[in-house]
Amino acid sequence: MLSNSSSRAEGLEPETGLLPTSAKQAFVMDAQLPPEYWHALDDRSYVALTGFFVGEKMFAAGGQSLISRPDRVCSIYDSAICFDVNPFYSSSIPQILVSGFVMLDGSSAITFGIDTGYSSPKLKVSPAILLGLSKRWFISEKRDAQFIVEASGWLGQSVSHEPCIDSFNRAYYCGNLSAWGDFSYDPHPTNFYLKLWYEKVF
């Protein structure tokens, strides 16, 4: 997994997020540059990739960790009853997530992301997209203070689990062999982010 770990340490991203969802690092204040470079980025546009995740041992939904792939699990009721459930969560095609942003000009960006989804006998995660908008305003003519608003969210994600069935036709959640009736999950995980930033150069 590639991610902006320094941004996460500064609080720009949720702790459980697998990909960056912010374009804030692209908004450079002119006051931080030599005067001859002021306005140089006002009309510049480009595309940047900010994150890449391949779900080999972990699966995602809504851009965040969903579950780790279970291997040999034991019943929460009787630790002597154990089974290898890895084949139930295996797929020939891994889940892939990519995020980035399109810089429209020096003060506007569109954030985007793609989740290819995942399909196995006991877990299915549908594909999803991340869409967002980032906008920056300078607070002074000196361009030494700025206000940034960012809104983004994962859209179209759905999750479905299938139970394991024992020889007595009883249904269990395969991840820990608990009774299916005791297992619950969010079938439509959708994460939205709203970020407000104010910065000033002294």
Secondary structure, DSSP 8 states (H G I E B T S, - for coil): -B--HHHHHTTSS-TTBSS----GGG---GGGS-GGGTTTTTT--EEEEEEEEEESSEEEETTEEEEE---EEE-SS-TT-EEE-GGGG--SS-EEEEEEEEEEETTEEEEEEEE--EE-SSEEE--EEEEEEEEEEESSTT--EEEEEEEEEEES--EEE--EE-TT--EEETTTTEEGGG----SS---EEEEEEEEE--
